[in-house]
Amino acid sequence: MSEKHDILEETQHIISPDESMGPIFLRNVFVGMFLVLVVVFPKIFINTQIYFKSREISTLTHEHDSLLEENRLIKAKVEAMKYKSQISDTLF
């Protein structure tokens, strides 16, 4: 019986280590997570900023295009009114 206990005691640290989640392991996990966040957070932040700026640019582009079209229509109306005015002046 004593031989079995001796063999068990000798192999106990291999079979089930006592310090599998000691303070050093936890510290290393937290340091690793911190480093990953330090690397990933700026990328997420920059991507988010790019997304919102592109939405804003798209909105402004659509507004600009619609204003240009409205300006073209107004110029056409003004030209029509000028032509009508010139025609009516020559008739009287």
C-alpha positions as CSV (number, residue, x, y, z in Angstrom):
1,M,0.0,0.0,0.0
2,S,2.8,2.3,0.7
3,E,4.3,1.9,-2.7
4,K,1.0,2.9,-4.3
5,H,0.9,6.0,-2.2
6,D,4.5,6.8,-3.1
7,I,3.9,6.4,-6.8
8,L,0.7,8.5,-6.5
9,E,2.5,11.2,-4.6
10,E,5.3,11.3,-7.2
11,T,2.9,11.5,-10.2
12,Q,0.3,13.7,-8.4
13,H,1.9,17.0,-9.7
14,I,1.7,15.6,-13.3
15,I,-1.8,14.3,-13.1
16,S,-3.4,17.4,-11.4
17,P,-1.2,20.4,-10.9
18,D,-2.1,22.5,-7.9
19,E,-1.3,25.9,-9.4
20,S,-3.2,25.8,-12.7
21,M,-4.9,29.1,-12.1
22,G,-2.5,30.9,-9.8
23,P,-2.1,34.6,-9.5
24,I,0.6,34.7,-12.1
25,F,-1.6,32.9,-14.6
26,L,-4.5,35.4,-14.0
27,R,-2.1,38.3,-14.2
28,N,-0.9,37.0,-17.6
29,V,-4.5,36.6,-18.8
30,F,-5.4,40.2,-17.8
31,V,-2.3,41.6,-19.4
32,G,-3.1,39.6,-22.6
33,M,-6.7,40.9,-22.7
34,F,-5.4,44.5,-22.1
35,L,-3.0,44.2,-24.9
36,V,-5.6,42.9,-27.3
37,L,-8.0,45.7,-26.3
38,V,-5.2,48.3,-26.8
39,V,-4.7,46.9,-30.4
40,V,-8.3,46.4,-31.3
41,F,-10.0,49.4,-29.8
42,P,-8.4,52.0,-32.1
43,K,-9.4,50.0,-35.1
44,I,-13.0,49.8,-34.0
45,F,-13.0,53.5,-33.2
46,I,-11.5,54.5,-36.5
47,N,-13.9,52.2,-38.4
48,T,-16.9,53.7,-36.6
49,Q,-15.7,57.3,-37.3
50,I,-15.2,56.4,-41.0
51,Y,-18.7,54.9,-41.2
52,F,-20.4,58.0,-39.7
53,K,-18.4,60.4,-41.8
54,S,-19.2,58.5,-44.9
55,R,-23.0,58.6,-44.0
56,E,-22.7,62.3,-43.5
57,I,-20.9,62.8,-46.8
58,S,-23.5,60.7,-48.6
59,T,-26.3,62.8,-47.2
60,L,-24.5,66.0,-48.1
61,T,-23.9,64.7,-51.6
62,H,-27.5,63.8,-52.1
63,E,-28.6,67.3,-50.9
64,H,-26.0,68.9,-53.2
65,D,-27.3,67.0,-56.2
66,S,-30.9,67.9,-55.4
67,L,-30.0,71.6,-55.0
68,L,-28.2,71.6,-58.3
69,E,-31.2,70.1,-60.0
70,E,-33.5,72.6,-58.3
71,N,-31.2,75.4,-59.4
72,R,-31.3,74.2,-63.0
73,L,-35.1,74.1,-62.9
74,I,-35.3,77.6,-61.4
75,K,-32.9,79.0,-64.1
76,A,-35.0,77.4,-66.8
77,K,-38.1,79.1,-65.3
78,V,-36.3,82.4,-65.1
79,E,-35.3,82.1,-68.8
80,A,-38.8,81.2,-69.7
81,M,-40.1,84.3,-67.9
82,K,-37.5,86.5,-69.5
83,Y,-38.4,85.2,-72.9
84,K,-42.1,85.7,-72.2
85,S,-41.4,89.2,-71.0
86,Q,-39.4,90.1,-74.1
87,I,-42.1,88.6,-76.4
88,S,-44.9,90.5,-74.6
89,D,-42.8,93.8,-74.7
90,T,-42.4,93.5,-78.4
91,L,-46.1,92.8,-79.0
92,F,-47.2,96.0,-77.3
